[in-house]
Amino acid sequence: MKKSLLALAVLGAFAGAASAQSSVTVYGIVDLGFDNTDSGAPAGSINGIRGGGQNTSRIGFKGTEDLGGGLNAIFQLEATLQSDTGAAFGAPTTTTPTSGPNNGVAAGFGGFNRFATVGLQSKAFGTVNLGRQTSVIKDAYDIVDPYGDGGNIAPISTIFFNGALAGDYGRISNSVKYSTPSFGGFKASAAYGFGEATGDTGASSNYGLGLGYANGPLSVQFGYHNQDRSTAALVQTNENKLMFLGATYNFGVVKLHGAYADTKLENTTAATEVKYRNYLVGVSVPLGAAGNLFASYAVNENRTTNDADAQKASVMYTYDLSKRTNLYTGYSYTSNDDGSRIGLVTAAPVGESASTFTVGIRHKF
């Protein structure tokens, strides 16, 4: 009897050690609220219950396995949830525009569209991930943006780069990304997305480089993204070059945000070029123990076409009910010059303004 109990205890100890070496986490966000959006449509604005007022709703799975010697195997699968209808893991709904970085594949809400990666992580040497993941430039602007990763009110991506990286287009498929450990606050990263075109490894490919510094109240982030666009005949039609530089400084009572970006969309077939510059100033302000105020003003400057600029102003207030649940309300307004159509639906006349008002609830799990 004693031998049986001893064997059982030893077996339980080994099982506990094994489970401690490997873990899987289920996580996500459910974000829903009342939304009024005017996108310049001739029929007028839309009222309804809409997801993603503060953050895009999502569900994800991530895990790690201790391989010993400070090395871990890691994976992440994350999908967009259309929380207003309950739809998820459905067929993709949109295709990649010529200025987006998705390697010509369909985007939208299909499958694990946000992350589908596996890789290795080492405290000494950094992290390598393979699969579908965020581009290096998105990693940079998400850190600087007062609104962080996504939402309907005013993320940087809706106006910076002429809106080319809005929504799901700040991600790259068929990619490998390496990130260094932090050295005194400095961290670098590089990514390459294979176009996977037969006979031409560079066709429809992407690459990005990033450098960041985060130490104490100061954070400075730089990102560069280069994209090749080619036809089925492997003829390059466009080469897009995007650069981002931003910083935040936390004074405690207020956090300041500032950003600059430069975009060149080169039509290599017609030998023409469209250039944009972007600017952003913003603040994050804690209000009491549970409240937060966010605000930003951003500009999309068209340096190729006259009277084609756009400006976007926004404000959002959040109130924490707990560590995982908060209420929010926000408003954004986009003013387009006569030759600009940022934030407008296809049927809207060029130069119309756009606005969004939302009030909702967000829960993290």
MARKE-197720 format. One record per atom (N, C-alpha, C): x, y, z. Coordinates in steps of 0.001 Angstrom, whole numbers, plus 500000, padded with zeros to 6 digits. Layout:
XYZ/...
END
This chain:
500827498809500000/500000500000500000/500873501257500000/501928501213500872/502822502367500929/503531502590499602/503937501444498949/504626501560497649/503686502168496600/502415501775496647/501439502296495685/501238503788495888/501156504197497153/500973505614497439/502194506427497001/503396505857497222/504622506530496823/504686506682495313/504341505601494595/504351505659493136/503354506684492617/502191506759493246/501161507705492839/501628509143493071/502327509364494187/502831510703494498/503890511141493496/504793510205493158/505832510511492168/505224510820490814/504214510005490418/503544510216489138/502853511576489108/502224511948490229/501558513246490301/502551514387490207/503731514224490794/504759515265490725/505234515469489300/505448514332488578/505881514434487175/504787515084486316/503541514733486564/502433515303485791/502341516798486025/502544517222487291/502501518645487594/503619519399486911/504822518785486884/505956519420486223/505724519544484734/505133518496484130/504881518523482692/503869519596482333/502795519718483145/501777520714482843/502306522126483040/503280522287483965/503852523605484193/504706524056483024/505187523108482224/506067523438481111/505298523852479855/504015523596479805/503217523897478626/501892524495479049/501441525546478341/500178526177478704/499492526729477470/498157526745477498/497343527313476435/496339528262477079/496195529457476501/495290530470477024/494240530819475974/492990530864476404/491905531372475569/491609532801476014/491545533734475067/491346535138475421/490488535811474353/490066537028474634/489295537736473630/488723539045474120/488003539707473219/487305540957473503/485924540881472859/484901541266473606/483567541462473037/483216542927473249/483029543661472155/482817545103472178/481580545418471345/480551545979471985/479300546306471294/478732547613471809/478042548333470919/477403549560471347/476501550136470283/475773551187470668/474985551937469697/475921552804468882/475665552864467578/476583553562466682/475788554342465635/476177555590465433/475665556397464323/476835556779463444/476815556308462197/477914556555461265/477414557244460008/478047558359459667/477772559070458422/479006558943457543/478908558136456503/480029557923455586/479804558603454239/478949559626454233/478719560391453014/477760559765452035/477103558678452417/476168558025451500/474994558947451190/474531558984449939/473408559851449578/472158559593450411/471955558361450874/470761558027451652/470850558509453097/472021558929453539/472176559435454890/472958558508455798/472902558785457095/473691558042458075/473010556730458444/473756555878459170/473274554566459600/473278554508461121/472165554079461695/472068553816463131/471991552311463362/472603551844464442/472490550423464740/473380549998465878/473322548727466206/474240548121467170/475431547611466385/476592548094466725/477798547797465951/478914547377466889/479720546448466444/480866546016467222/482086546875466965/483010546899467923/484303547523467698/484362549007467906/483511549579468775/483598551006469030/484931551396469656/485400550599470607/486694550861471238/487774549942470697/487467548655470588/488407547684470026/487644546677469181/488291546128468189/487693545072467393/487439543842468264/486222543290468186/485926542060468922/486725540907468335/487172540000469193/488065538926468733/488037537752469701/488490536622469227/488753535476470091/490084534880469670/490865534448470661/492185533947470345/492630532819471250/493629532114470771/494259531019471512/495769531213471397/496458531192472508/497908531288472469/498503530360473516/499681529886473191/500288528929474099/501792528953474025/502400528319475025/503851528237475085/504262526892475663/505376526393475196/505947525168475739/507411525412476066/507783525097477267/509159525256477723/510012524140477135/510968524507476276/511848523527475646/513166523367476399/513336524163477452/514572524086478227/515616525055477717/516542525414478563/517633526297478181/517176527700477835/516047528124478393/515532529465478107/514809529590476788/514524528464476102/513857528466474796/512423527971474944/511493528678474308/510082528310474328/509538528189472910/508671527215472705/507871527156471488/506579527921471755/506140528747470804/504952529572471008/504040529480469787/502742529724470015/501806529814468900/500712530797469264/500040531336468246/498910532232468458/497950532124467289/496672531937467595/495594531946466608/494558532954467084/494230533947466220/493290534981466632/492384535361465478/491081535405465740/490090535681464698/489208536858465082/488823537639464087/487858538718464285/486472538140464542/485763538736465487/484370538390465741/483479539549465308/482470539282464527/481461540287464237/480410540180465348/480691540862466443/479907540647467656/478457541097467523/478143541979466570/476754542409466414/475887541328465779/476494540413465005/475729539337464374/476137537961464866/477289537885465551/477783536590466016/478591535843464991/478800536440463818/479528535754462752/481021535701463068/481638534571462734/483082534400462893/483524533214462057/484788533192461716/485377532082460977/484667531863459625/484061532910459108/483347532789457835/484253533032456656/483647533058455476/484403533321454251/484872534770454245/486052535057453698/486525536431453600/485524537286452841/485419538557453246/484411539434452674/484962540496451744/486253540769451815/486839541783450954/488158541295450398/488601541918449326/489898541597448756/490862542738449010/492116542447448969/493137543422449295/493232544505448231/493228545803448626/493438546868447651/494889546898447210/495160547625446149/496524547655445608/497514548280446580/497027549072447540/497943549725448467/498074548992449801/497360547912449996/497435547181451258/498556546165451268/498979545676452447/500132544788452542/499789543312452694/498662542848452157/498240541480452426/498669540467451376/499634540809450550/500171539865449557/499129539422448529/498107540234448303/497126539893447285/496104538869447702/496104538457448974/495128537469449426/493879538168449928/492786537411450021/491548537984450516/491682538344451983/490977539390452386/491006539832453781/489599539721454357/489249540617455292/487925540567455883/487912539721457137/486886538905457325/486704538194458576/486896536692458424/487609536246457439/487761534818457216/488778534185458141/488385533098458816/489318532292459595/490071533075460650/491287532631460957/492137533319461931/492866534449461212/492102535502460870/492634536569460034/493570537510460773/493508537545462098/494340538481462849/495729537907463140/495775536653463601/497048535968463845/496894534488463541/497899533937462927/498015532485462767/499507532196462692/500146532067463862/501603531990463910/502084530861464802/503298530405464518/504024529490465379/505479529910465327/506190529764466455/507567530223466445/508339529811467678/509506530405467834/510409530145468951/510745531463469636/510850531386470963/511127532582471750/512237532298472743/513215533196472781/514346533066473684/514601534409474362/514779534382475675/515071535618476382/516395536223475929/517320535382475534/518651535859475153/518721536307473693/517979535613472790/518155535861471362/516936536469470665/515786536538471342/514626537161470732/513586536155470271/512689536606469399/511533535819468977/511443535762467460/511171534563466942/510909534359465509/509522533749465372/508665534365464544/507336533851464286/507116533664462794/506411532597462426/506055532320461041/504529532338460907/504030532850459769/502594532796459510/502011534146459186/500735534337459559/500040535613459357/500122536411460644/500602537662460541/500851538453461739/500888539935461393/500985540767462413/501041542205462188/502353542583461511/502269543603460652/503477544144460036/504254544937461077/505520545162460816/506373545907461741/505867547337461913/505387547936460831/504923549328460919/503653549425461756/502799548403461704/501604548397462555/501988548266464021/502979547437464315/503454547316465690/503864548688466233/504498549494465373/504972550814465803/503814551772466042/502876551871465080/501828552887465258/500776552485466282/500600551195466556/499683550790467616/500165551247468993/501481551294469199/502043551730470476/501844553229470673/501936553993469601/501873555451469684/500438555974469664/499552555297468959/498168555732468804/497462555839470161/496830556981470487/496079557075471750/494998556008471882/494452555549470729/493373554567470745/493881553129470624/495180552963470532/495754551625470510/495379550832469282/495070549570469490/494835548617468403/493369548629467978/493030549420466968/491715549321466347/490640550192466966/489377549834466668/488238550631467077/487704551465465934/486480551949466089/485824552689465017/485995554195465096/486475554709466218/486490556160466398/487623556826465624/488861556538465951/489920557271465244/491283556627465336/491434555350465053/492788554800465027/493612555448463919/494906555522464132/495816556138463165/495599555591461757/495377554290461654/495340553640460339/494201554127459451/493147554749460019/492035555196459186/492349556444458385/493421557165458744/493761558380458005/495230558424457574/496135557839458385/497536557780457960/497669556900456716/498666557199455885/498944556438454655/497737556464453704/496954557567453773/495736557708452966/494749556576453231/494791556017454439/493879554941454801/494241553585454234/495446553435453678/495832552179453018/495944551013453995/496225551289455286/496395550219456262/495211550101457213/494076550711456863/492903550652457734/492371549227457850/491690548969458974/491063547666459160/492081546552459285/491956545544458445/492781544345458545/494063544439457722/494319545568457078/495416545634456121/496772545972456731/496854546013458061/498146546193458707/498803544876459045/498397543803458338/498924542465458606/499472541858457323/500401540923457482/500997540266456325/500910538756456490/500616538089455378/500529536627455370/501833536022454853/501978534718455024/503137533980454484/504450534629454919/504523535019456188/505634535876456604/506481535249457702/507683535808457845/508571535500458960/508942536829459607/508878536884460947/509211538119461665/510123537802462841/511156538614462982/512103538463464085/512106539733464924/512056539568466248/512134540687467191/513221540402468209/514077541380468445/515158541216469413/514620541356470832/515375540888471814/515043541238473202/515261542740473395/514834543262474528/515061544666474848/516462544835475437/517212545788474886/518551546110475382/518524547539475911/518354547673477231/518295549002477815/517140549826477290/516068549181476899/514910549879476357/514825549858474844/515928549520474171/515945549469472708/515525548086472218/514745548064471153/514291546811470572/514138546987469064/514570545991468291/514484546059466828/513684544874466306/513148545022465104/512384543943464484/512488544036462970/512273542893462326/512292542830460861/511322541747460427/510656541978459289/509680541011458784/509771540924457269/509474539738456757/509418539537455304/508215538665454985/507362539136454073/506206538383453613/506419537902452197/506419536597452001/506656536025450678/505423536191449793/505639536627448561/504541536725447607/504101535372447087/505003534396447166/504740533021446746/504252532935445299/504858533769444449/504540533719443023/505515532767442329/504997531917441465/505830530954440746/506810531676439838/508084531373439993/509092531924439101/509643533273439495/509114533912440563/509617535223440963/509385535385442459/510422535213443257/510265535253444709/509954536649445226/510253537688444426/510006539049444888/508628539581444548/507905538946443648/506601539447443226/505610539396444379/504916540517444610/503889540640445665/504436540370447060/505712540627447267/506317540419448579/506247541695449413/506505541548450718/506548542664451665/507770542521452546/508342543648452956/509327543585454026/509221544838454881/509580544693456147/509504545812457070/510633545800458068/510993546983458551/512039547163459545/511524548083460640/511850547759461887/511374548579462985/512422548766464065/512337549891464759/513230550185465872/512429550950466925/512516550521468166/511781551183469222/512605551379470473/512221552391471242/512834552644472543/511713552916473536/511682552152474616/510683552354475655/511349552195477008/511418553275477748/512090553251479045/511524554385479895/510926554029481026/510321555051481858/509142555702481161/509035557018481214/507867557700480626/507942557876479106/509112557613478513/509319557891477087/509250556630476231/508541556734475118/508517555673474108/508664556324472737/509610555814471937/509815556288470570/509781555081469648/508990555154468562/508798554009467680/508967554414466220/509727553590465489/509943553805464054/509586552533463299/508929552691462158/508607551547461322/508674551896459851/509155550949459055/509214551115457594/508618549878456945/507794550100455908/507169548981455205/507302549187453699/507769548152453011/507918548195451549/507129547042450951/506379547356449909/505508546349449312/505625546353447794/505776545151447253/505777544952445807/504388544512445373/503889545119444309/502618544700443714/502886544247442286/502510543011441977/502778542460440656/501529541794440099/501453541733438791/500342541063438126/500584539564438091/499592538832437578/499737537380437444/500881537022436505/501215537955435591/502323537737434663/503661538152435263/503681538426436567/504890538790437310/505498540098436838/504638541031436447/505076542372436084/504735543299437248/505753543947437802/505510544835438929/504709546056438477/503569546283439111/502723547431438768/502881548570439761/503144548240441023/503298549263442058/504361548846443067/505044549840443603/505908549636444763/505539550699445781/505091550250446950/504608551157447980/505613551227449126/505937552460449539/506921552673450593/506285553526451689/506207552966452897/505555553635454009/506520553753455179/506585554946455760/507464555191456905/506662555847458024/506920555409459268/506224555960460433/507227556267461539/507049557418462193/507854557790463350/506932558442464372/506939557915465594/506054558468466614/506641558333468001/506056559065468943/506557559036470314/505429559348471289/505577558851472504/504689559217473609/505547559581474816/504998560465475664/505667560797476920/504607560914478003/504784560143479068/503797560080480137/504236560965481300/503474562046481514/503756562948482628/503013562525483898/502238561441483812/501443561012484947/500040561565484881/499906562881484912/498580563500484829/498075563539483392/498982563419482421/498616563393481009/499719562695480217/499323561954479204/500265561306478308/500133561943476932/501246562435476396/501250563094475101/501619562106474003/500971562227472835/501218561368471684/501514562252470466/502515561885469691/502818562602468459/503346561650467414/502992561886466144/503418560965465090/503546561695463758/504421561131462924/504650561629461561/504792560407460653/504270560506459440/504407559404458479/504590559951457082/505230559146456244/505477559517454851/505160558305453980/504396558515452914/503961557429452042/504267557763450589/504839556786449869/505043556909448428/504430555696447742/503431555925446909/502798554864446132/503271555021444690/504234554188444304/504860554323442989/504201553381441985/503659553958440933/503130553169439815/504284552923438857/504867551726438939/506055551433438143/505732551223436671/504466550928436353/504069550749434951/503971552096434249/503322553054434892/503130554376434290/504214555367434684/505138554931435550/506232555787436018/505699557055436682/504652556896437506/504097558014438269/504171557695439751/503947558718440562/504094558555442006/503094559442442737/502464558877443778/501576559645444646/502199559683446039/502260560881446627/502911561041447927/501931561599448952/502058561085450185/501258561574451297/502167561816452498/501778562787453322/502411562993454619/501317563052455676/501661562559456856/500685562505457940/501261563079459222/500379563684460016/500761564249461300/499664563906462316/500075563675463555/499101563415464617/499601563991465929/498676564617466671/498909564989468062/497743564429468865/498029563949470064/496971563371470866/497321563354472335/496310563039473163/496515562958474609/495735561782475171/496249561235476267/495532560269477102/495566560838478516/494384560960479136/494306561606480447/493521560723481409/494137560237482497/493361559512483519/492497560496484295/491227560141484478/490288560993485214/489742560214486402/490326560433487549/489924559703488739/490445558282488710/489840557423489549/490315556052489670/489851555164488537/488757555539487833/488176554628486848/488001555232485459/488173556534485303/487909557178484021/489171557457483221/489020557516481885/490114557892480993/489559558685479830/490290559720479421/489918560543478279/491004560436477218/490589560208475962/491515560127474835/491070561127473769/492035561767473129/491707562700472055/492864562755471070/492543563005469802/493595563123468800/493137564002467641/494112564561466957/493882565326465724/494926564867464724/494480564383463561/495399563817462564/495133564429461195/496188564476460389/496118565087459055/496657564124458016/495960564000456888/496472563306455711/496707564362454628/497971564630454343/498345565668453377/498737565025452049/497973565328451011/498264564831449674/499277565771449027/500493565274448799/501567566111448260/501672566030446733/500749565308446120/500749565166444671/499592565929444026/498432565897444682/497231566529444145/496792567667445046/496509568823444453/496039569966445227/494611569749445710/494280570376446833/492935570357447392/492445568923447610/493318568076448162/492963566672448399/493428566199449774/493482567124450742/493882566766452103/492670566357452927/492938565792454110/491870565428455043/492369565621456464/491442565978457367/491757566141458784/490723565346459595/491199564746460693/490306563949461521/490521564290462992/489434564689463673/489471565000465100/488584564011465839/488995563646467054/488239562622467785/488409562785469282/487432562235470020/487506562217471467/486778560977471967/487266560363473045/486622559187473644/486809559229475160/485746558835475868/485802558710477315/485455557274477686/486238556670478587/485967555317479057/485845555325480578/485008554421481091/484835554297482534/484890552826482904/485836552469483771/486047551077484161/485035550642485219/484290549597484903/483421548968485886/484174547907486682/485222547355486059/486102546369486700/487402546360485903/488285545425486217/489538545323485470/489313544857484040/488195544191483783/487951543613482458/486793544241481698/485969545037482362/484770545572481731/484722547089481875/484431547787480772/484289549239480834/483201549734479886/482653550892480206/481744551612479321/482538552662478563/482045553068477390/482740554094476614/481762554883475758/482182556093475408/481483556885474411/482523557684473647/482299557862472351/483281558556471534/482672559186470296/483412560147469744/482960560841468534/484182561197467695/484057561025466382/485116561456465471/484496562148464267/485241563110463711/484774563870462555/485925564000461560/485655563622460320/486654563721459246/486219564776458249/487095565735458021/486834566793457050/487700566555455816/487059566343454669/487772566098453419/487775567341452535/488931567626451927/488960568636450867/488202568117449650/488013568973448656/487201568615447488/487726567392446734/489038567098446872/489608565963446139/489920564758446999/489418564734448255/489719563635449173/488446562883449531/488599561579449879/487440560783450268/487756559821451423/488558560277452375/488865559477453554/487577559222454353/487327557953454701/486190557591455524/484860557541454808/484865557642453475/483622557670452714/483347556333452040/482074556002451885/481696554818451125/481837555122449641/481824554070448830/482050554224447396/481031555142446742/479776555089447191/478713555880446565/478751557355446963/479567557708447969/479597559087448457/480333559997447484/479851561219447296/480583562183446460/481934562519447083/482917562768446266/484242563168446759/484122564490447500/484836564592448619/484841565834449373/483836565905450495/482982564902450624/482024564873451728/482752564665453059/482118565096454138/482662564839455468/482143563500455987/482764562995457034/482363561726457637/482410561870459149/481546561132459838/481532561202461303/481030559892461888/481422559651463135/480962558470463880/480744558854465334/479575558466465875/479300558603467294/478965557220467836/479512556886468995/479253555568469564/479197555631471077/478392554748471660/478374554543473096/478191553053473327/479064552452474137/479010550995474224/479693550435475450/479876549135475407/480499548391476495/481518547417475915/482661547295476596/483719546377476171/484057545437477333/484156544149477014/484532543157478022/485696542330477499/486730542212478306/487894541384477967/487810540088478764/488224538997478111/488270537730478844/489533536970478497/
END
